[in-house]
Amino acid sequence: MTESSDFANSPLLSLALPWPKPQVKERPRFVRATGRSYTPKNTLEAEANLLTEFQAAAADWSPYDQPCAVEWTFTNSHVGVVLRAHDDYTQRQLRGDTDNYVKLASDALNGALFTDDKLIVASSAVKL
């Protein structure tokens, strides 16, 4: 279920960012001796590379600070991102990041709703 206005507004920003080595975000690692966690090097490098590509493509962009809808497209060579204003949004009771709700639900239903969540090729989520 999605609100009809989620993607109705004109794009504020639409980019295709080069992403020569696509990868997923790895889970944090833990050091037993210290109890500390850290982000794996591959994830840090991938995030830094994607940020660098974004900053080069949208040098004059200021981070958007209003409710928004984002469309992501992932290919073997690019990340597509379209950002739109979401005018009808009012503060909801759910405060977590939408993508974290999706990840939990996908992981929880892995093997029950679908054989493997890596088979999901399109997803839509709305926090109401």
C-alpha positions as CSV (number, residue, x, y, z in Angstrom):
1,M,0.0,0.0,0.0
2,T,1.4,3.4,-1.0
3,E,0.0,6.9,-0.8
4,S,-0.9,8.2,-4.3
5,S,1.3,11.2,-3.9
6,D,4.5,9.3,-3.1
7,F,6.0,9.8,-6.6
8,A,3.6,12.4,-8.0
9,N,5.8,15.5,-7.6
10,S,8.3,16.4,-10.3
11,P,11.9,15.3,-9.5
12,L,14.0,17.7,-7.4
13,L,17.1,15.7,-8.5
14,S,17.6,12.8,-10.9
15,L,21.1,11.3,-11.4
16,A,22.8,8.2,-12.7
17,L,26.0,7.8,-10.7
18,P,28.8,5.5,-12.0
19,W,29.2,2.5,-9.8
20,P,31.8,0.2,-11.3
21,K,31.9,-2.3,-8.4
22,P,28.3,-2.7,-7.1
23,Q,28.0,-4.3,-3.7
24,V,25.7,-4.6,-0.7
25,K,26.4,-3.0,2.6
26,E,28.1,-5.6,4.8
27,R,27.1,-6.3,8.3
28,P,29.3,-4.8,11.0
29,R,32.1,-6.9,12.4
30,F,32.8,-7.4,16.1
31,V,36.1,-7.7,17.9
32,R,35.6,-10.2,20.7
33,A,38.6,-9.0,22.7
34,T,37.4,-5.4,22.9
35,G,33.6,-5.8,22.3
36,R,33.8,-3.1,19.7
37,S,32.3,-3.1,16.3
38,Y,33.6,-1.8,13.0
39,T,32.4,-1.4,9.4
40,P,34.2,-3.6,6.9
41,K,36.7,-1.9,4.7
42,N,34.9,-2.9,1.4
43,T,31.7,-1.2,2.7
44,L,33.6,2.0,3.8
45,E,35.3,2.2,0.4
46,A,32.1,1.6,-1.6
47,E,30.3,4.3,0.4
48,A,33.2,6.8,0.0
49,N,33.3,6.1,-3.8
50,L,29.6,6.6,-4.3
51,L,29.6,9.8,-2.2
52,T,32.5,11.1,-4.3
53,E,30.6,10.4,-7.5
54,F,27.5,12.1,-6.1
55,Q,29.5,15.2,-5.0
56,A,31.0,15.4,-8.5
57,A,27.7,15.1,-10.3
58,A,25.8,17.4,-8.0
59,A,28.4,19.9,-6.8
60,D,25.8,22.7,-6.1
61,W,23.3,20.4,-4.3
62,S,22.4,21.2,-0.7
63,P,21.0,18.2,1.3
64,Y,17.2,18.2,1.2
65,D,15.7,18.6,4.6
66,Q,12.0,17.9,4.1
67,P,10.0,14.7,3.8
68,C,10.8,13.0,0.5
69,A,10.3,10.0,-1.8
70,V,13.4,8.4,-3.3
71,E,13.5,6.0,-6.3
72,W,16.6,3.9,-6.5
73,T,17.7,1.9,-9.6
74,F,20.8,-0.4,-9.3
75,T,22.6,-1.9,-12.3
76,N,26.0,-3.5,-12.9
77,S,27.5,-0.1,-13.6
78,H,25.3,2.7,-12.2
79,V,23.1,3.8,-9.3
80,G,20.1,5.8,-10.4
81,V,18.5,8.1,-7.8
82,V,15.4,10.3,-8.2
83,L,14.5,12.6,-5.3
84,R,11.0,14.1,-5.0
85,A,9.3,16.2,-2.4
86,H,6.6,14.5,-0.4
87,D,4.1,17.3,0.4
88,D,1.4,15.2,2.1
89,Y,3.6,13.8,4.8
90,T,3.0,14.5,8.5
91,Q,5.0,13.1,11.3
92,R,4.1,9.5,11.9
93,Q,4.5,7.3,14.9
94,L,7.1,5.2,13.2
95,R,10.5,6.9,13.7
96,G,13.0,4.4,12.3
97,D,14.6,4.5,8.9
98,T,12.2,3.1,6.3
99,D,14.9,0.9,4.8
100,N,15.6,-0.7,8.1
101,Y,11.9,-1.7,8.5
102,V,12.2,-3.3,5.0
103,K,15.4,-5.1,5.8
104,L,13.9,-6.6,9.0
105,A,10.7,-7.7,7.3
106,S,12.7,-9.2,4.3
107,D,15.0,-11.1,6.6
108,A,12.2,-12.3,8.9
109,L,10.2,-13.7,6.0
110,N,13.2,-15.1,4.1
111,G,12.4,-18.8,3.5
112,A,8.8,-18.3,4.3
113,L,7.4,-15.7,1.9
114,F,10.1,-16.3,-0.7
115,T,12.9,-18.8,-0.8
116,D,15.6,-16.1,-0.6
117,D,15.4,-12.3,-0.2
118,K,18.0,-11.9,-2.9
119,L,15.3,-12.7,-5.3
120,I,13.6,-9.4,-4.6
121,V,14.3,-7.2,-7.6
122,A,11.9,-4.4,-6.9
123,S,10.5,-3.1,-3.6
124,S,8.4,-0.2,-2.5
125,A,8.0,1.0,1.1
126,V,6.0,3.8,2.7
127,K,6.1,4.8,6.4
128,L,2.6,5.8,7.5
